[in-house]
Amino acid sequence: MSRVYNFSAGPAVLPEEVLKEAAEEMMDYRGCGMSVMEMSHRSKVYDQIIKEAEADIRDLMGIPDNYKVLFLQGGASQQFAAVPMNLMKNKKAGYIITGQWAKKAYQEAKIYGEAVELASSADKTFSYIPDVTDLPITDDMDYVYICENNTIYGTKYKKLPNTKGKDLVADVSSCFLSEPVNVNDYAVIYGGVQKNVGPAGMVISIIREDLITDECLPGTPTMLKWKTQADNDSLYNTPPCYTIYICGKVFKWLKAMGGLTEMKKRNEEKAAILYDFLDQSKLFKGTVVKEDRSLMNVPFITGNEELDAKFVAESKAAGLENLKGHRTVGGMRASIYNAMPKAGVEKLVDFMSEFEKKNS
Ligand SMILES: *Cc1c(COP(=O)(O)O)cnc(C)c1O
């Protein structure tokens, strides 16, 4: 068996300990004689898996009792519609456009009501986070929406926007569980799990209870009403059983590592190795302004497309996979999520350093 260092933006690297444990339990989950994939989601055994997963993420993030944790299908993109359907009482909300995912959410919200662009960093290819201290938020807005970590462009909010008292909704898909958060600062936090938490096929939505009501927009499908899911503890229909099971293992892995404070420390260390190299390199250049750099997604370029392509090909041959940048930006991108070991980042930087020597 040989494993590569996988810098994919998502689906992405998972902790080896988790994969091994899942492999051991594959044929016979703890004496049940069947795999978790094969068991009823209404069984006692599965009930314990989903309950423990919820308890562990609550513990990790310090989620207050007045927030529900929902395990939902449809990925993060499904929430682009669910958010306005569940929250647009006045049919108006403010969106901050910091990249493609924020823009997609904004465009989806426009189907259901008035989505107002509060700020944008499109003018400089989303290479920074706009000033969010004094936004044109009006009283009739139902919420303010952000994408907290911009997976494609590699920016992250270091300070949350001043929402002027309005509820904050955040897509945290690519920074989920990468550092401690104060859940009380948000009305809704949600993320697709396939970036930093688990296998594809699920979004976790953490929602303040008073926002979970029957008053959704007319025509909201039963499945997209948060109330349906909350009333049934995410078991209204068959949930993504196996994905929940693996996420549960990742939560336990994170707890064993020391929780989110420790993860933040590790993530800062890893990111610094790469950013420090980029800052002194004569060939490679980071594309994001320093103060808004993400700890999770690090885009960089050589300034020469042919050299970029050569780098991607040669790095792959050296066991460093998925370093090609997003198709809309080009260049390279290293996603260095929780499960990427420090040794992987060190190997990448060594490789970049060698590449620079040979090609300049
Ligand atoms: C990947 C990603 C999405 C889309 O996730 P899906 O689960 O594929 O719908 C949305 N937002 C962000 C920030 C992402 O990184």
The ligand as a Gaussian input file, in Angstrom:
#p B3LYP/6-31G(d) Opt

LIG

0 1
 C      -17.217000      22.940000      -1.995000
 C      -17.953000      24.094000      -1.488000
 C      -19.340000      24.225000      -1.673000
 C      -20.154000      23.231000      -2.456000
 O      -20.303000      22.066000      -1.743000
 P      -21.244000      20.891000      -2.243000
 O      -21.317000      20.033000      -1.038000
 O      -20.557000      20.253000      -3.409000
 O      -22.543000      21.461000      -2.631000
 C      -19.974000      25.315000      -1.119000
 N      -19.294000      26.236000      -0.424000
 C      -17.969000      26.136000      -0.226000
 C      -17.261000      27.189000       0.559000
 C      -17.248000      25.069000      -0.751000
 O      -15.931000      24.986000      -0.549000

